[in-house]
């Protein structure tokens, strides 16, 4: 997943323009609590399948979890499918605000 996000120009641009990407070491302090919240954001049927890594979560500007995603559905064969990853990321881009609006 990491190499796809670096090597695919469309995904790299989307991440750069629309996201602040953060990789979390599962052994770091507070990671377990954060991952528990992310997993809770999964649909029930997805939770039942178990969660592996990598694992994606999208948070809003207030650090509220908007969505979470196991990466297995984004795979094609043994690799992550660029179209599926780009579609996932595009779906969760925050709406644009006018410069004068609050």
C-alpha positions in Angstrom: 0.0 0.0 0.0 2.8 2.4 0.9 4.6 1.9 -2.4 1.4 2.3 -4.4 0.7 5.6 -2.6 4.2 6.9 -3.5 4.5 5.5 -7.0 1.0 6.1 -8.5 0.9 9.8 -9.6 -2.9 10.2 -9.2 -3.0 8.6 -5.7 0.1 10.6 -4.7 -1.5 13.8 -5.8 -4.8 13.1 -4.2 -3.1 12.3 -0.9 -0.9 15.4 -1.1 -3.8 17.7 -2.0 -6.6 16.4 0.2 -5.2 14.4 3.1 -2.6 14.5 5.9 -1.4 10.9 5.8 -0.2 9.5 9.1 1.2 6.0 9.6 0.7 4.6 13.0 3.1 2.1 14.6 0.8 -0.4 16.3 3.3 -0.7 19.2 3.4 3.1 19.9 1.7 4.6 23.0 -2.0 5.1 22.5 -2.1 3.2 19.3 -4.2 0.4 20.7 -6.9 2.8 21.9 -6.9 4.7 18.5 -7.1 1.4 16.5 -10.0 0.2 18.7 -11.9 3.4 17.8 -11.1 2.9 14.1 -12.2 -0.7 14.1 -15.5 0.3 15.7 -16.2 2.5 12.7 -16.2 -0.5 10.4 -19.5 -2.0 9.4 -20.5 -5.0 11.5 -19.9 -7.5 8.7 -16.4 -6.1 8.2 -15.6 -6.3 11.9 -16.5 -10.0 11.8 -13.9 -10.6 9.1 -11.1 -9.4 11.3 -8.8 -6.5 10.7 -5.3 -6.8 9.5 -2.7 -4.2 8.4 -2.5 -2.0 6.5 -5.8 -0.5 7.6 -7.2 2.8 6.5 -9.1 5.4 8.5 -10.3 8.8 7.5 -10.6 11.5 10.2 -12.2 14.9 9.9 -10.5 18.2 11.0 -11.7 17.5 14.6 -10.1 14.0 14.6 -13.5 12.3 14.4 -13.4 9.1 12.5 -15.4 9.5 9.3 -14.8 6.0 7.9 -12.5 3.0 8.3 -11.6 0.4 5.7 -9.9 -2.9 5.7 -7.5 -2.9 2.7 -8.4 -6.4 1.5 -11.4 -5.2 -0.5 -9.0 -2.8 -2.3 -6.8 -5.6 -3.5 -6.7 -7.3 -6.9 -4.7 -10.5 -6.6 -1.7 -10.0 -4.4 -1.5 -6.2 -4.7 -3.7 -3.1 -4.0 -5.6 -2.1 -7.0 -4.9 1.6 -7.9 -8.4 2.3 -9.1 -10.0 0.9 -6.0 -7.6 2.8 -3.7 -8.2 6.0 -5.7 -12.0 5.5 -5.6 -11.9 5.0 -1.8 -9.8 8.2 -1.3 -11.9 10.3 -3.7 -15.1 9.2 -1.9 -13.9 10.8 1.4 -12.5 14.1 0.2 -14.0 16.9 2.3 -16.3 19.3 0.5 -14.8 22.6 -0.6 -15.7 25.7 1.3 -15.8 29.2 -0.1 -13.0 31.4 1.2 -15.5 33.9 2.7 -17.7 31.3 4.4 -17.3 30.2 8.0 
